[in-house]
């Protein structure tokens, strides 16, 4: 058969195939464009390898899946880039059981995402329990104005395997590294008090005085796999340090001069006001971070973490619903048992600590807290379209059915934001009247 007859015979086949390819390309472009249509937020898309999103959700959150891809689109700048060889896993404890899940992604090398400090490990926080989607972002940004080490965060829309997952907070992980908790000494430690999930960690101790469980979360040495681990040795010394501190703190006659030698008072005060503003019920039970940069350093409080069920979230005073309360300072009275870390209850029995709290609030915190309303107005403008889309995916009225602490119920997102604004305004008014 001649070339001319062949082309004539199969020309319609070639035209048809070309048309199909064109439609497929257009469809792909349209599908990708849909990720940023009617939305100004950055888009983060995870392409999974050798696993489906259903399998990821059905397995343990601690299973790590390698070889995936992450694509980031920045509508404002027009930038788009893809990172390969990404490890993906679930994250959270109670939140991993909620319909909208949180995730951890880990790159092969340090990467800067959305102009934040470079790092290998990043978190995608679902904020499912928080109808406003603002609580974690608000408290991290406030703490960032006040404290040395606070994780940065950015709002994104998340897609996994062509499925829209909703509005997420892309956040730095609390860990030891440059740009995060930047410890310098080889025996520097990042420690968490966790009285709920402590049993999941091997490196831990329970204080015989407070009864709280202290977990080694990270270290500058990062050498736990070694038999003569510097991190493990430093953690043993940290245990003795905590016993020394608590023996002074829980004494009937408290020696302020001795106590203040052991702690960075300013970090303790600032940490307190972030937790007290939020009336965070976790502030005495779990996710209580502190660090000590070597044997010669004092104990520092922070970074702060986890506020999705705080800041007026609950209808019950037990979980922080009353704007006119000294909540963290009297936490045991609210929670009703002895499992809480009660350091601040003891500290506020010391007149000198009370004086420091009053002074630091007036000089360094009051003005920052006064800007809360403006911050939330800014967030509302930023995520309005994303929030609308998020609640097309996740019914806002169903949130209380799978979240504890008896949260308020909402039908529309704007109502949850308005209530958050009113609650925080009343809370700041109370604190500013008390600490003067």
Secondary structure by P-SEA (a helix, b strand, c coil): ccaaaaaaaaaaaaaaaaaaaaaaaaaaaaaaaaaccccccbbbbbbbccccaaaaaaccccccccbbbbbbbbccccccccccbbbbbcccccccccccccccccccccccccccccccccccccccccccccaaaaaaaaaaacccbbbbbbbbbbbcccccccccccccccccccccccccccccbbbbbccccccccccccccccccbbbbbcccccccccccccaaaaaaaaaaaaaaaaaaaaacccccaaaaaaccaaaaaaaaaaaaaaacccccccccbbbbbccccccccccccccccccccccccccccccccccccccccccccccccccaaaaaaacaaaaaaaaaaaacccaaaaaaaaaaaaaaaaacaaaaaaaaaaccccccccccccbbbbbccaaaaaaaaaaaaaaaaaaaaaccc
